[in-house]
Amino acid sequence: MPGHIQIDLAFILFLPAFCLVGALYWLYPRAPRDNMRRLADLAVLALAVIASISAMRWGFRSASGVGGNLWKQVLATLLAYGCFLAVLGVGALSRSFWLRRRRNIG
């Protein structure tokens, strides 16, 4: 298997899970949904993907290989998924505070 595909394998294998969690982040809460919120949600999702890919590549390259090539994939997958969820979690909390503040002002 070519080296660049092996490094990105963790992201490719978890892509359906990333899409599902990202769709849930995008869809809930349903209201209010204006252009500013769509733009902010899109920015958080893009940041989550970038952070996830960066963490995955770093994890794959920094794994010691004690457990063989499989350990590199496991570490890369754990870091990618963890970073994805962490960015979405911070984004969800920020969005919650932002929406609550908008509701109290308006």
N, C-alpha and C positions, 0 to 999 in steps of 0.2 A: 504494500500500500504506500503511495507517495506520502512524503513527510508532511506536506501542508494539509492533506486530507486527514491524516492521523491526528494532527494537532486540533483541527476543527471538528473532529468526530463527536466530541462531547456536546458541542452546541447543536450539531446536526441531529443527534439522537434525541435531544431534549427540546427540539424546535416545536413539536406539537404541544408539549407542556407549557412552553413559553407563550405560544399563541393563545392557549386556553386561559392562562392566568392574565395575560395582557388584555384579552377581550373582556374578561370580568372586570378588570380595572377600568377599562374604557366605558363599559356599560353602566356601572353602578357608582353612585346613585344616579338615577335617571334624570332628575331635575335639580337645579336649573342647568340647562345645556345651551350655552351661548358660544359665540366664536372664541372668546377669551379662554373659556374652560377647555374647549377642544384643542386650542393651541397649547395650553399648559399641559394637558394630558398627553398630547403627541410628543412634547418635549421630554416629559418624564419617561415615556415608553422608549424614546430614542436613547436617552441617557442610560436606561436600564439595559438595553441591548449592547450599547458600547461598553458599559462597565462589565457586563457578563462576558463578552468576548475577550476583553482585556484580562479579566481574572482567570478565564479558562486557559488562555495562552500562557499566562504567567505560571499557573499551577502545573501545566503540562511540562513546561521547561524547567521548573524548579523542583519537581519531584525527584527524589533520590534514586528511584528505580529499584529499591530494595525488594519490592514485591513484583518486580518485572514490569512489562509494558502495561499490564492491566491496572496497576496501581496509579500510573500516570493518568490514565483515562478516568479512574475513579476520583482522584483528587481534582482534576480539571472539571469534571462534572459537578462535584460538590461546590467548588468555588463559583462556578458559573451560575448555578441555580441559587446559591446563597446571595450572591451579589444582585442578581435579578430581583429576588424577593425583597432584599434590603432597600434597593432604590424604589421599588414600588411601594413598600411600606412607608418610607419617608414621604414619598409623593402623596400617598393616601392621607397621611396625617396632615400634611401641609394643605392639601385640598380641603380637608374637613374644616380646619381652622379658617381658611380663606372663605369658604362658602358660609360658614357661620357668621363671620364678620360682615360679609356682604348682606346677609339676611338681617342682621341687627342694624346696619346703617340704613338700608333701604326699606 
